[in-house]
Amino acid sequence: MLDQVREPAVAPSSAADAKGDERRIPYLDTLRGLASVQVLLSHAMLAFFIGTFFAAPSSGTLAGYLAATPLFFLLDGASAVCIFFVLSGYVLTPVFTHSRATNGALICSRFLRLAIPAIAGCALSAFLFQIFGGDNQAAGTLANSWWLSENWRPPTSLWIFQDAIVNGVLLGFRDSSIVQWLGFPAASLAPMPESYVAPLWTLSIEFYGSLLVLLLARVRSRTLLILATLVLCRSYLFCFVAGHIAARFELGGKRLLVSWPLAALAATLGLGVCLISHFRSPHALVYVCSVSLQFLAPCPLAKPDYLMRVYGATLLTLGIMQCAPLRTFLQHRWLSALGRLSFPIYLTHWPIIFGLGSFSLVMLAPWAGAPQARLLAMIISIVATIVAARCFEPIDQAALRVARSARKPAITPRADPDQ
C-alpha cells in the first residue's frame, strides 16, 4: 500500500536494489490513490453525515437507494484498506524475491518505511490537537455523529513515538491487532479512539503482512503457500497472500491469463460482494467468523461483513489487474499522480477532519445553520487534506528513500591479490 507501485525490469538480480531498474505501474498507482480517497470520503461522511452513510434501501430514502448502487463504493473505506493490502503483497513480492539484501535489512527497511511517516502523522495530529482538541465533541453533537464525538481522544500521557511505533507499527490496537491472535493480552493494547491517528491500526497489519510476504518470497514453498492460505483465509493477511500469488503469476503485468470481459466480470462480482456486505452477510460466513479455532486467524474486527470485503476487494483488485481496458483508463497521468499522495492522504485526513473540520462546523453552525455548516465543514476538511497531503509528500518520499537505502546490500571490497 505504501511503496511506489513498480514492476521489476528484465534483469531480476538487481531490479529490487536499483531505482533505475524498476518501472512504475501507473494504473496500480491510480488504484492505490483512489483507495486513499475512499478512506477520506468514508471518514468525512461518518463525521458530518453519518445518517446518510448508514442509510439502507429499506429506509425508502434517496440516500438509502443510492447506498445499493456502485456509487456507495466511493465511501467504502473498509474495502479500500483491503485493496492496499493486496497491492502490498503484489509490489513487495518481486522486491523480496530478487533483492540481494539480507532478511534483516529488508525487515528494517519495511519498518522504516512505515514508522517515519507514522511519526510525522502523529506529530501533525498532536499539534492540531493542541489547537482544536475537544471541538470534535461539540461538532459531533451538531452533526448527530457519535463517531465524531467518541474518537480523537488521545490521553495527555500518550507519546508521539509510542502511538506511531508501538501502537501503530508493532502492536496494533485493541480488537484489530494481529498480535492479539498470537496471545498478546487485549487489555495491554491501546484502544483506537485514544490514538492521535486511528488509521494507524492498519500499519501493524501492513508490517506483519510484509513479513509474511518476505517468508513466502524467500522460501518459495508450495506447501507453505497453501498452509498460509488456509490458516489466514479469514483475516486481512489473506489479502497479502492473494497479492503474492498474483505477483508470482505476473497478473498485474503484461501476462493476461483471461479475456478482458471475464476479468471485468470478476471485478464486478468483487464490487458486488463489497456492496452487499453493507446490508447482509451469508449465514455460512457468519458461522465461519463465529467459530473459535486458535490455529485460524480471527475475522477482521470479528465482523462477517468485513470478511466479505476482504474477499470482494481482493477479487476486484485481481480483476482490474487482468482487465486491459480498465488498466488503460487508470494509467492516465492525471489519475496515477494520486498514487504519490495515497499515504499522505491516509495519515493527514484524520486530525484535519476531527480538528479543523470540527472547528469549522462549530464556528459556521450559528451563522449558516447546522445542515449547511456540516456540508461546508466536510468540503473544508477534504480540501485541507489534499493541501496537507501535498505538504506531507516530501516526508513520505524521504521515508521511501531511507527505506531503499536500508535494503541496499553492503559492498564488500575485494582483496588485493598482490597483498
C-alpha positions as CSV (number, residue, x, y, z in Angstrom):
1,M,0.0,0.0,0.0
2,L,2.8,2.3,0.8
3,D,5.6,1.7,-1.7
4,Q,5.7,3.2,-5.2
5,V,3.9,0.6,-7.3
6,R,6.7,-0.8,-9.5
7,E,7.4,-3.7,-11.8
8,P,10.8,-5.5,-12.0
9,A,12.8,-4.9,-15.1
10,V,14.2,-7.6,-17.2
11,A,17.3,-8.2,-15.1
12,P,15.8,-9.6,-11.8
13,S,19.1,-9.9,-10.0
14,S,19.4,-6.2,-9.4
15,A,15.9,-5.0,-10.0
16,A,14.9,-4.5,-6.4
17,D,18.1,-2.8,-5.4
18,A,18.4,-0.1,-8.0
19,K,15.8,2.5,-8.5
20,G,16.7,2.8,-12.2
21,D,16.0,-0.8,-12.8
22,E,12.3,-0.6,-11.8
23,R,9.4,0.7,-13.8
24,R,6.3,2.3,-12.4
25,I,2.9,0.6,-13.0
26,P,0.7,3.7,-13.4
27,Y,-2.7,2.0,-13.2
28,L,-1.8,0.4,-9.8
29,D,-0.6,3.8,-8.6
30,T,-4.1,5.1,-9.5
31,L,-5.8,2.3,-7.8
32,R,-3.9,3.0,-4.6
33,G,-4.6,6.7,-4.8
34,L,-8.3,6.1,-5.4
35,A,-8.4,3.8,-2.4
36,S,-7.0,6.6,-0.2
37,V,-9.7,8.9,-1.4
38,Q,-12.2,6.3,-0.5
39,V,-10.9,6.3,3.1
40,L,-11.0,10.1,3.2
41,L,-14.6,10.3,1.9
42,S,-15.7,7.5,4.2
43,H,-14.5,9.3,7.3
44,A,-15.7,12.7,6.1
45,M,-19.2,11.2,5.7
46,L,-19.1,9.4,9.1
47,A,-18.1,12.7,10.7
48,F,-20.6,15.1,9.1
49,F,-23.4,12.9,7.5
50,I,-23.4,9.7,9.5
51,G,-27.1,9.1,8.8
52,T,-26.5,9.2,5.1
53,F,-23.5,6.9,5.5
54,F,-25.6,4.2,7.2
55,A,-28.7,4.6,5.1
56,A,-30.2,1.4,3.7
57,P,-32.6,0.7,0.8
58,S,-35.2,-0.3,3.4
59,S,-35.3,3.3,4.7
60,G,-37.1,4.4,1.5
61,T,-34.9,7.5,1.2
62,L,-32.8,8.6,-1.8
63,A,-29.6,8.1,0.3
64,G,-30.8,4.5,1.0
65,Y,-31.4,3.7,-2.6
66,L,-28.0,5.2,-3.6
67,A,-26.4,3.0,-0.9
68,A,-27.3,0.0,-3.1
69,T,-25.6,1.3,-6.2
70,P,-21.9,1.3,-7.1
71,L,-21.7,5.0,-6.1
72,F,-21.6,3.9,-2.5
73,F,-18.3,2.1,-3.1
74,L,-16.7,5.6,-3.1
75,L,-17.4,5.7,0.6
76,D,-16.3,2.1,1.4
77,G,-13.1,2.7,3.3
78,A,-13.1,-0.8,4.8
79,S,-12.8,-2.3,1.3
80,A,-10.1,0.3,0.4
81,V,-7.7,-0.9,3.1
82,C,-8.1,-4.5,1.6
83,I,-7.1,-3.1,-1.8
84,F,-4.0,-1.5,-0.1
85,F,-3.1,-4.9,1.4
86,V,-3.4,-6.8,-1.9
87,L,-1.3,-4.2,-3.7
88,S,1.4,-4.5,-0.9
89,G,1.5,-8.3,-1.4
90,Y,1.9,-7.8,-5.1
91,V,4.5,-5.0,-5.0
92,L,6.7,-6.5,-2.2
93,T,7.0,-10.0,-3.7
94,P,9.4,-9.1,-6.5
95,V,11.3,-6.8,-4.2
96,F,11.8,-9.5,-1.7
97,T,12.4,-12.2,-4.2
98,H,15.2,-10.5,-6.2
99,S,16.8,-8.3,-3.6
100,R,20.3,-9.3,-2.6
101,A,19.8,-7.7,0.8
102,T,19.6,-9.8,4.0
103,N,16.3,-10.6,5.5
104,G,17.2,-8.4,8.5
105,A,17.9,-5.4,6.1
106,L,14.6,-6.0,4.4
107,I,12.7,-6.1,7.6
108,C,14.5,-2.9,8.8
109,S,13.7,-1.2,5.5
110,R,10.0,-2.0,5.8
111,F,9.9,-0.8,9.4
112,L,11.4,2.5,8.5
113,R,9.1,2.9,5.5
114,L,6.1,2.7,7.9
115,A,7.5,4.3,11.0
116,I,8.9,7.5,9.6
117,P,5.6,8.8,8.0
118,A,3.6,7.5,11.0
119,I,5.7,9.6,13.4
120,A,5.2,12.6,11.2
121,G,1.5,12.0,11.0
122,C,1.2,11.7,14.8
123,A,3.3,14.9,15.3
124,L,0.9,16.7,13.0
125,S,-2.1,15.3,14.8
126,A,-0.6,16.2,18.2
127,F,0.0,19.8,17.0
128,L,-3.6,20.1,15.8
129,F,-5.0,18.6,18.9
130,Q,-3.4,21.4,20.9
131,I,-5.3,23.9,18.8
132,F,-8.6,22.1,18.2
133,G,-8.7,19.3,20.8
134,G,-12.3,18.9,22.1
135,D,-14.0,20.7,19.3
136,N,-15.0,17.3,17.8
137,Q,-17.2,16.6,20.8
138,A,-19.2,19.7,20.2
139,A,-19.2,19.1,16.5
140,G,-20.4,15.6,17.0
141,T,-23.5,16.9,18.8
142,L,-24.2,19.4,16.0
143,A,-23.8,16.7,13.3
144,N,-25.6,14.0,15.3
145,S,-22.5,11.9,14.9
146,W,-21.5,9.7,17.8
147,W,-18.5,8.6,15.7
148,L,-17.1,12.2,15.6
149,S,-17.6,12.7,19.3
150,E,-16.1,9.5,20.5
151,N,-12.9,9.4,18.5
152,W,-9.7,11.5,18.7
153,R,-9.3,11.4,22.4
154,P,-5.6,10.9,23.0
155,P,-4.6,11.0,26.7
156,T,-2.1,13.6,27.8
157,S,0.3,10.8,28.7
158,L,0.5,9.5,25.2
159,W,3.9,10.0,23.5
160,I,4.0,10.5,19.7
161,F,6.6,7.8,19.3
162,Q,4.6,5.4,21.4
163,D,1.5,5.9,19.3
164,A,3.3,5.8,16.0
165,I,5.8,2.9,16.6
166,V,4.4,0.8,19.4
167,N,0.7,1.2,18.9
168,G,0.9,1.8,15.2
169,V,3.6,-0.4,13.6
170,L,4.5,-3.1,16.2
171,L,1.4,-4.0,18.3
172,G,-1.7,-2.5,16.7
173,F,-4.8,-1.6,18.5
174,R,-7.3,-3.5,20.6
175,D,-9.7,-5.7,18.6
176,S,-7.8,-5.2,15.3
177,S,-4.3,-6.4,16.2
178,I,-2.5,-9.5,14.7
179,V,-0.5,-10.0,18.0
180,Q,-3.8,-10.5,19.8
181,W,-4.3,-13.7,17.9
182,L,-0.8,-14.8,18.9
183,G,-1.7,-14.5,22.5
184,F,-0.8,-10.9,23.4
185,P,-3.4,-9.7,26.0
186,A,-6.0,-7.4,24.6
187,A,-6.0,-5.3,27.8
188,S,-2.4,-4.3,27.1
189,L,-3.3,-2.9,23.7
190,A,-4.4,0.7,23.2
191,P,-8.0,1.5,22.1
192,M,-8.3,3.2,18.7
193,P,-10.2,6.2,19.9
194,E,-7.2,7.2,22.1
195,S,-4.8,7.4,19.1
196,Y,-3.6,10.6,17.5
197,V,-4.2,8.9,14.1
198,A,-6.6,6.0,14.4
199,P,-6.0,4.8,10.8
200,L,-2.6,3.7,12.2
201,W,-4.4,0.4,13.0
202,T,-3.6,-0.8,9.5
203,L,0.1,-0.3,9.9
204,S,0.7,-3.3,12.2
205,I,-1.2,-5.5,9.7
206,E,0.9,-3.9,6.9
207,F,4.1,-4.7,8.8
208,Y,3.3,-8.3,9.7
209,G,1.8,-8.8,6.2
210,S,5.2,-7.7,4.8
211,L,7.0,-10.2,7.0
212,L,4.6,-12.9,5.6
213,V,5.3,-11.9,2.0
214,L,9.1,-12.0,2.8
215,L,8.8,-15.5,4.1
216,L,6.7,-16.7,1.1
217,A,9.0,-15.0,-1.4
218,R,12.3,-16.3,0.1
219,V,11.1,-19.9,0.9
220,R,9.0,-20.3,-2.3
221,S,7.4,-23.5,-0.9
222,R,4.1,-24.5,-2.4
223,T,3.2,-26.3,0.8
224,L,3.9,-23.2,2.9
225,L,1.8,-21.1,0.5
226,I,-1.2,-23.5,0.8
227,L,-0.8,-23.6,4.5
228,A,-0.7,-19.8,4.8
229,T,-3.8,-19.5,2.6
230,L,-5.8,-21.9,4.8
231,V,-4.7,-20.5,8.2
232,L,-5.2,-16.9,7.1
233,C,-8.3,-17.4,5.0
234,R,-10.5,-15.3,7.3
235,S,-8.1,-12.4,8.1
236,Y,-6.7,-9.3,6.4
237,L,-3.5,-11.3,5.9
238,F,-5.3,-13.2,3.2
239,C,-5.0,-10.1,1.0
240,F,-1.2,-10.3,1.2
241,V,-1.2,-13.9,0.2
242,A,-3.5,-13.1,-2.8
243,G,-1.2,-10.3,-3.8
244,H,1.8,-12.5,-3.5
245,I,0.2,-15.2,-5.7
246,A,-0.8,-12.5,-8.3
247,A,2.9,-11.4,-8.4
248,R,4.1,-15.0,-8.8
249,F,1.9,-15.3,-11.9
250,E,2.6,-11.7,-13.0
251,L,-1.1,-11.0,-13.1
252,G,-0.6,-7.2,-12.8
253,G,2.0,-7.0,-15.7
254,K,1.8,-7.9,-19.3
255,R,0.6,-11.5,-18.7
256,L,-3.2,-11.6,-19.2
257,L,-4.5,-15.1,-18.4
258,V,-8.2,-14.4,-19.1
259,S,-10.1,-12.2,-21.6
260,W,-10.9,-8.7,-20.6
261,P,-14.7,-9.4,-20.4
262,L,-14.1,-12.2,-18.0
263,A,-11.7,-10.1,-15.9
264,A,-14.3,-7.2,-15.9
265,L,-16.9,-9.7,-14.7
266,A,-14.7,-10.8,-11.9
267,A,-14.1,-7.2,-10.9
268,T,-17.8,-6.5,-11.0
269,L,-18.5,-9.5,-8.8
270,G,-15.9,-8.3,-6.3
271,L,-17.5,-4.9,-6.3
272,G,-20.9,-6.5,-5.7
273,V,-19.7,-8.5,-2.8
274,C,-18.3,-5.3,-1.2
275,L,-21.6,-3.5,-1.7
276,I,-23.8,-6.4,-0.4
277,S,-21.7,-6.6,2.8
278,H,-23.2,-3.4,4.0
279,F,-26.6,-4.9,4.2
280,R,-26.4,-8.6,4.8
281,S,-23.9,-11.4,5.4
282,P,-24.5,-15.1,4.3
283,H,-25.2,-17.4,7.2
284,A,-22.2,-19.6,6.2
285,L,-19.9,-16.6,6.5
286,V,-21.4,-15.7,9.9
287,Y,-20.7,-19.2,11.1
288,V,-17.2,-19.2,9.8
289,C,-16.5,-16.0,11.7
290,S,-18.1,-17.2,14.9
291,V,-16.1,-20.5,15.1
292,S,-13.3,-20.1,17.5
293,L,-10.2,-22.1,16.3
294,Q,-6.9,-21.0,17.7
295,F,-4.9,-22.1,14.6
296,L,-7.1,-19.9,12.3
297,A,-6.6,-16.1,12.3
298,P,-9.8,-14.4,13.5
299,C,-12.1,-12.4,11.3
300,P,-11.4,-8.7,10.9
301,L,-12.9,-6.9,13.9
302,A,-14.9,-10.2,14.4
303,K,-17.4,-9.0,11.8
304,P,-18.6,-11.1,8.9
305,D,-19.2,-8.1,6.7
306,Y,-15.6,-7.1,7.0
307,L,-14.5,-10.6,5.9
308,M,-16.8,-10.2,2.9
309,R,-14.9,-7.0,2.0
310,V,-11.6,-9.0,2.2
311,Y,-12.8,-11.4,-0.4
312,G,-14.7,-8.8,-2.5
313,A,-11.9,-6.2,-2.6
314,T,-9.4,-9.0,-3.4
315,L,-11.4,-10.2,-6.3
316,L,-12.0,-6.6,-7.5
317,T,-8.3,-5.9,-7.5
318,L,-7.3,-9.1,-9.3
319,G,-10.0,-8.5,-11.8
320,I,-8.7,-5.0,-12.5
321,M,-5.2,-6.4,-12.9
322,Q,-6.4,-8.6,-15.7
323,C,-8.7,-6.2,-17.5
324,A,-6.8,-4.3,-20.2
325,P,-9.4,-1.6,-20.9
326,L,-9.7,-0.7,-17.2
327,R,-5.9,-0.6,-16.9
328,T,-5.7,1.7,-19.9
329,F,-8.2,4.1,-18.3
330,L,-6.5,4.0,-14.9
331,Q,-3.0,4.6,-16.2
332,H,-3.6,8.2,-17.3
333,R,-1.1,10.5,-15.8
334,W,-3.5,12.8,-14.1
335,L,-5.0,9.8,-12.3
336,S,-1.8,7.9,-11.4
337,A,-0.5,11.1,-9.8
338,L,-2.8,10.3,-6.9
339,G,-0.6,7.4,-6.0
340,R,2.1,9.7,-4.7
341,L,-0.4,11.2,-2.3
342,S,-2.1,8.0,-1.1
343,F,-0.1,7.6,2.2
344,P,0.0,11.3,2.9
345,I,-3.8,11.5,2.5
346,Y,-4.2,8.4,4.7
347,L,-2.2,9.9,7.5
348,T,-3.2,13.6,7.4
349,H,-7.0,13.3,6.9
350,W,-7.8,12.1,10.4
351,P,-6.6,15.1,12.5
352,I,-7.9,17.5,9.9
353,I,-11.4,16.1,9.9
354,F,-11.5,15.9,13.7
355,G,-9.6,19.2,14.2
356,L,-10.1,21.8,11.5
357,G,-13.3,20.2,10.3
358,S,-14.9,20.1,13.7
359,F,-13.8,23.7,14.4
360,S,-15.3,24.8,11.1
361,L,-18.6,23.2,11.9
362,V,-18.8,24.7,15.4
363,M,-17.9,28.2,14.0
364,L,-20.2,28.0,11.0
365,A,-23.3,26.5,12.5
366,P,-24.6,29.7,14.2
367,W,-24.1,31.6,11.0
368,A,-25.2,29.2,8.3
369,G,-27.3,26.6,10.2
370,A,-26.3,23.1,11.1
371,P,-27.1,21.4,7.7
372,Q,-25.2,23.9,5.6
373,A,-22.4,24.1,8.1
374,R,-21.9,20.3,8.0
375,L,-21.6,20.4,4.2
376,L,-19.1,23.3,4.4
377,A,-17.1,21.6,7.1
378,M,-16.8,18.5,5.0
379,I,-15.7,20.4,2.0
380,I,-13.1,22.3,4.1
381,S,-11.8,19.0,5.5
382,I,-11.4,17.4,2.1
383,V,-9.7,20.4,0.5
384,A,-7.4,20.9,3.6
385,T,-6.5,17.2,3.5
386,I,-5.4,17.5,-0.2
387,V,-3.3,20.6,0.6
388,A,-1.8,18.9,3.7
389,A,-1.0,15.8,1.7
390,R,0.9,17.8,-0.8
391,C,2.9,19.3,2.0
392,F,3.4,15.9,3.6
393,E,4.6,14.3,0.4
394,P,8.3,15.2,0.8
395,I,8.3,13.4,4.2
396,D,6.8,10.4,2.6
397,Q,9.3,10.4,-0.3
398,A,12.1,10.9,2.2
399,A,10.9,7.8,4.1
400,L,10.9,5.9,0.8
401,R,14.5,6.9,0.1
402,V,15.6,5.9,3.6
403,A,13.9,2.5,3.3
404,R,15.5,1.9,-0.1
405,S,18.9,2.8,1.3
406,A,18.4,0.4,4.2
407,R,17.9,-2.6,1.9
408,K,20.8,-1.9,-0.3
409,P,23.3,-4.8,0.0
410,A,26.6,-3.9,1.6
411,I,29.5,-3.9,-0.9
412,T,32.4,-6.0,0.3
413,P,35.7,-4.7,-1.1
414,R,37.7,-7.3,-3.0
415,A,41.0,-8.4,-1.5
416,D,44.1,-7.2,-3.3
417,P,45.8,-10.3,-4.8
418,D,49.2,-8.5,-4.5
419,Q,48.9,-8.2,-0.7
